[in-house]
């Protein structure tokens, strides 16, 4: 729910859909696992953002969706566990 509130506070810079997906996942798998998945997704998206800035020479204000990184974190969690 915190991500949904952050979406409203930042005027949509953080997508409200991202917050809804994280909240739904948190209800299904629990708070500890969602923290692990969220932190993994943040690291994955930070790596992608660095790749965009260094290799593709795009600006730091480029926006990209967060849900694909959540999906990759879920796959990593399913295949490699905690």
N, C-alpha and C positions, 0 to 999 in steps of 0.2 A: 504494500500500500504506500510505502514511502516513495517509491518511484513514480507512482501516479501523482502524488502531491508535488514531487519535484518537477514533473512535467508541467503542471499548472503554474508553479512558481517561476519556471524558466520560459514561459510562453511557448511551449512546444519544442524546445531544443532537445529535450529528452522526450522521446515518443511516448504517448500515453499507452499505446499498444504494448510497448516493452514492459511497462509496469504491470499491465493486466496479465501478460504471459508469466512474468516472474511471480506474481501473486498466486496465480492458478497453480504453477509448479510448486510453489511453497506449500500450498494446501495439500498437494498430493504426496510430496516426498519429505516434507519436514523442514524445519528452519535451519538445521545444521547443514544438511545436504545442499539446500538452496544457497547458503552462504558460500560453500565450496564451488558450486557451479557458477555463481555470479562472479566470484573472484577469478575463476579460470576464464570466463567469458571476457572479463575486463582485461586480463593479460593478453588474450588472443586479439582483442580489438586494438589494444595499444600497439601490439606488434604490427598489425595491419596498418595502423595509422603511421607508424614510423616508416614502414615500407613505402607507403604512399608519398611521404614527405621526402625520403632519401632517393628512392629509385625513380619514381614517377614525377618528382619535382612539383607536386601539388602543394597548395598552401595549407596552412594549419587550420584553416576555417572550413575545410571540406567536410561535409556531413555524409555519414553512411549508416545503414541500419544496424541495429544491435542484435536483433533476433537470430541472424545466421550464426553469430558467435555463441549465443546461448545454445543453439542446436549442436554446434561442434563440441561445446563443453559437455552437453548431455551424452553425445556419442563417446567422448573420451571417458566419461564417468562409467558408462555402460560396459565399455570394452576393457578398461584398466582398473575399475573399482576406485576405492578411495585412495 
